[in-house]
């Protein structure tokens, strides 16, 4: 008799607890999707036609069975950047919402016009760089309307964001991340640093140039940090490739960040010996023509070293790319076309002091 009473009592407590947790966690609506706790779903955000053509943004929501933070994963702000896009394709089926605390919002291909037309940097529709027009405009051109939807539907609903990039269709790039050291205040800056360490890339560019005004955030990840949400930009892969190493590095990084945020079980793989890059510069061409690289990604260059040159279309050397300071080549163009004012390479100097 006594045992039965105890059992009945514990059962009723248990069912009350279940009832309470179900009441406090409702379905989450993102774009066209409403996803219940413990479920995942995929769908398409429509970007209606405006002054130019309509487009779509494919998203997935993995709504964990337990409460926790919301992490946004954004791939394809640049449509020729395939390793992040494929990494999210691989991650989605691996994620069991019942084992997750919190929510993932995945943007599979942010810049669909660029992806389908295979353009680097710029949209084939409006000629704009999507990762320079955030937070976007509801009545702008297609890149601005995409940025507007991602800001409103994804970034504003997230607590943390990872903007996933690689070296586009033309950059030979060694992996690194960008840590915004200004926007969002000290707590956001520190939490963003922890995201960079948890993602696992040992080169971390300390970005001092990002805007701090949320209405002029320009970049995708800065749209998050200026809104008080820790975020980083990561770079793994490039040259329009889909190599397994670059893709796996992104998958591992996302899983490690999810562990760091206690969204899944397990220990994050924090970078043990981070190399913070306190000076970095994108080196641009003064001339239009054909680029011949002489330096390689990941190699160090001395101040003044010849890193490559540009010829005109008849083979005459018209511009020499020289390292402005000693540092490491984070990326260098790996294909011939170059237009005046466009990037040829990025050189980073590793800070001498610990951060
Ligand atoms: Zn990019």
Boltz pocket constraint, residues with backbone or C-beta under 6 A from the ligand:
constraints:
  - pocket:
      binder: B
      contacts: [[A, 77], [A, 78], [A, 81], [A, 131], [A, 164], [A, 165], [A, 166], [A, 168]]
      max_distance: 6.0
